[in-house]
Amino acid sequence: MRWTDQDVYRHLNNARAVTLLEEARVVMVFDAAEAAGVTGFRDGLLVVGLHVDYRRQIPYRADGLRVAMQIDELRAASFRITYEMHDGPGEADAVAVSAWTRMAAYDLAAAHPRRLTAAEQEYLGRWGAP
């Protein structure tokens, strides 16, 4: 959590919480995917839905913010990422923010949705619920 992420009450600002979820998502679908040899998401991936539940305030601290993510829906051309944001480093820390983002594979050059490749589906499947 950064100093600029807090609101006037010294809590995590609601819009900044969404930005932090986005930053976690970028690591999943770009950085980790490319490290696994899956590069197609860079060609087009759109947010088509977002839902956020703020369960409790997160006071400003310089450390201890954690986002757990998983894929709970995987379709031919879209998938949904669920998030749980905790304000502590341990597994037992209470969930402060829960959210989901629906993503759609998109061909930016042709300006239309596309199907996920087999490699993309396999990669996303690794993030599935146990």
TABELWO-V642423 format. One record per residue. N is the residue number from 0. PSI is psi in whole degrees, -180 to 180 (999 if undefined). Layout:
((N,PSI) (N,PSI))
This chain:
((0,132) (1,156) (2,-41) (3,-5) (4,-9) (5,157) (6,-172) (7,-22) (8,8) (9,35) (10,163) (11,124) (12,140) (13,-40) (14,-36) (15,-31) (16,-42) (17,-39) (18,-40) (19,-37) (20,-41) (21,-44) (22,-38) (23,-41) (24,-41) (25,-42) (26,-42) (27,-53) (28,-13) (29,-65) (30,-57) (31,-37) (32,-46) (33,-36) (34,-28) (35,4) (36,9) (37,109) (38,-5) (39,-23) (40,-27) (41,-22) (42,-11) (43,121) (44,121) (45,145) (46,122) (47,-5) (48,148) (49,135) (50,134) (51,133) (52,121) (53,108) (54,-34) (55,161) (56,148) (57,110) (58,153) (59,128) (60,151) (61,-11) (62,172) (63,7) (64,132) (65,139) (66,121) (67,136) (68,152) (69,160) (70,121) (71,-9) (72,132) (73,115) (74,-179) (75,-36) (76,5) (77,167) (78,161) (79,131) (80,130) (81,149) (82,147) (83,118) (84,127) (85,148) (86,27) (87,163) (88,-16) (89,159) (90,-27) (91,-6) (92,139) (93,150) (94,125) (95,-34) (96,130) (97,146) (98,168) (99,152) (100,127) (101,129) (102,144) (103,134) (104,138) (105,138) (106,101) (107,-37) (108,-41) (109,-11) (110,49) (111,159) (112,156) (113,164) (114,150) (115,141) (116,166) (117,-40) (118,-40) (119,-43) (120,-40) (121,-44) (122,-49) (123,-34) (124,-27) (125,-22) (126,8) (127,164) (128,143) (129,999))
